[in-house]
Structure formats: structure tokens, C-alpha cells
């Protein structure tokens, strides 16, 4: 698959998703993940938005550490998209008004001005796209995806390099036996 196709698939996956797994870090550095509904009105490659309860555990976690990741996936065919970035907590009333939907009062009983209603803004910086047996690594700069090649000499630990060599040798041996 060509780079343009991967970039288009990544964009479509983000823009067509309603639900995404959002992960934060707890005070001990362990990830905490939950499925969240994405607010699609202003979603782009540069920023993604979620509404949530101000008094939730995740808001406390993002207040203490803004590092976050998102994970999108489809099942047929299986594709996965991991994004790494930062989350900002937004209390600005104009922004809360912009994202408010009729029916949201079932989650925020005092409406748009409910102190328990806030917006999370995710700003991605890099990610991985999984499709078939291929992994595309990329960075996001000024809202554009730039595919990058990993430097396997620095990213793969020695024990995995050794296991990979053994795997390749085993594959060669099996093909020679046929």
C-alpha cells in the first residue's frame, strides 16, 4: 500500500469514529483506559474533543499528567490506530456551549453551565497505524500526517533481534526441507 493510501485511511478512521478508547496514567504510572464518545463537530487531525464529568477520575488524572493515548479500531478488516499526545481540560463556557447537544442534560443535570460538565481536548503528536501485517509509524505536524521509518537498530532491544534471527533461520530451514 502506498503512503497516500495509509494517510487517507488514518484520516478516515479518525473522522468516521464515534467511540474511541482513551487512556490516561494513574498516580503510579499505570494506564487507565475507557471507551468514550468523540465529539465530531470539530474533530480533525490536529485536535479531538470529548465531553466528560469534571469530577471524574480521568479528569483528576489528566490534571496531574496530561499525557494520553487514543486507540481506534475496526474489526472487518481488522485495523488499529494508536495516537499519542496531550489532553487539556477545558472549562470555557463558549466551548462548552459549542459542544452541547440536546439530551446531554441526562449526563449533566444542570445543563450547559453544570460545573460537572467539561470538555477534554486531545492534541496528537504521533502514532501507529496497523493494517494487515503492516505497521505505519507517523508524526502529526500542523494537522498533517508524515509517515516515518523506524530506526530498528535503536528501537528493537537486543533480545528481540536475537529471537527474530532465530525465527528467520527456522523459516529458512523449513522452506529448505520442502
LINVENQUI-V944860 format. One record per residue. N is the residue number from 1. RES is the residue in one letter. PHI is phi in whole degrees, 0 to 359 (none if undefined). PSI is psi as a letter, one per 30 degrees, with the letter a starting at -180 (none if undefined). BURIAL is b if it has 16 or more other ideal C-beta (glycine too) atoms within 10 Angstrom, else e. Layout:
n	res	phi	psi	burial
N	RES	PHI	PSI	BURIAL
N	RES	PHI	PSI	BURIAL
This chain:
n	res	phi	psi	burial
1	X	none	k	e
2	X	280	l	e
3	X	304	e	e
4	X	298	e	e
5	X	295	e	e
6	X	299	e	b
7	X	299	e	b
8	X	296	e	e
9	X	297	e	b
10	X	298	e	b
11	X	300	e	e
12	X	297	e	e
13	X	298	e	b
14	X	291	e	b
15	X	288	f	e
16	X	262	g	e
17	X	270	k	b
18	X	257	e	e
19	X	247	k	e
20	X	217	k	b
21	X	273	k	e
22	X	250	k	b
23	X	240	k	b
24	X	236	l	b
25	X	246	k	b
26	X	280	l	e
27	X	295	f	e
28	X	262	g	e
29	X	87	g	e
30	X	271	k	e
31	X	287	k	e
32	X	236	k	e
33	X	241	k	e
34	X	207	k	e
35	X	279	k	e
36	X	224	l	b
37	X	276	k	e
38	X	273	k	b
39	X	273	j	b
40	X	275	f	e
41	X	302	e	e
42	X	233	g	e
43	X	293	k	b
44	X	210	a	e
45	X	288	f	b
46	X	270	f	e
47	X	203	k	e
48	X	228	k	b
49	X	235	k	b
50	X	219	k	b
51	X	258	k	b
52	X	201	l	b
53	X	280	k	e
54	X	304	e	e
55	X	269	g	e
56	X	273	l	e
57	X	299	e	e
58	X	295	e	b
59	X	294	e	b
60	X	300	e	e
61	X	298	e	b
62	X	291	f	b
63	X	294	e	e
64	X	279	e	e
65	X	207	j	e
66	X	280	f	b
67	X	294	k	e
68	X	210	l	b
69	X	220	l	b
70	X	239	k	b
71	X	226	k	b
72	X	252	l	b
73	X	204	l	e
74	X	234	l	e
75	X	255	f	e
76	X	221	j	e
77	X	282	l	e
78	X	291	k	e
79	X	219	k	b
80	X	227	k	e
81	X	223	j	b
82	X	252	k	b
83	X	237	k	b
84	X	245	k	b
85	X	184	a	b
86	X	233	k	e
87	X	245	k	b
88	X	251	k	e
89	X	266	k	b
90	X	244	k	b
91	X	246	f	e
92	X	303	k	e
93	X	296	e	e
94	X	298	e	e
95	X	289	e	e
96	X	299	e	b
97	X	298	e	e
98	X	302	e	e
99	X	269	f	b
100	X	292	k	b
101	X	239	k	e
102	X	300	k	e
103	X	102	f	e
104	X	295	f	e
105	X	295	f	e
106	X	290	f	e
107	X	261	e	e
108	X	234	j	b
109	X	298	f	e
110	X	260	g	e
111	X	76	a	e
112	X	303	f	e
113	X	264	g	e
114	X	302	k	b
115	X	295	f	e
116	X	268	g	e
117	X	244	k	b
118	X	217	l	b
119	X	243	k	b
120	X	255	k	b
121	X	248	j	b
122	X	260	k	b
123	X	244	j	e
124	X	281	l	b
125	X	238	f	e
126	X	199	l	b
127	X	188	a	b
128	X	230	k	b
129	X	242	k	b
130	X	250	k	e
131	X	212	j	b
132	X	65	b	e
133	X	256	g	e
134	X	252	k	e
135	X	236	k	e
136	X	255	k	b
137	X	260	k	e
138	X	207	l	b
139	X	242	l	e
140	X	243	j	b
141	X	228	k	e
142	X	53	h	e
143	X	76	g	e
144	X	244	k	e
145	X	272	k	b
146	X	236	j	e
147	X	292	k	e
148	X	230	l	e
149	X	264	k	e
150	X	287	k	e
151	X	270	j	e
152	X	297	f	e
153	X	291	f	e
154	X	256	f	e
155	X	265	f	e
156	X	258	k	e
157	X	297	l	e
158	X	304	e	e
159	X	297	e	e
160	X	285	e	e
161	X	300	e	e
162	X	294	e	e
163	X	299	e	e
164	X	295	e	e
165	X	300	e	e
166	X	297	e	e
167	X	297	e	e
168	X	298	e	e
169	X	299	e	e
170	X	295	e	e
171	X	298	e	e
172	X	296	e	e
173	X	298	e	e
174	X	296	e	e
175	X	289	e	e
176	X	288	f	e
177	X	285	f	e
178	X	277	none	e
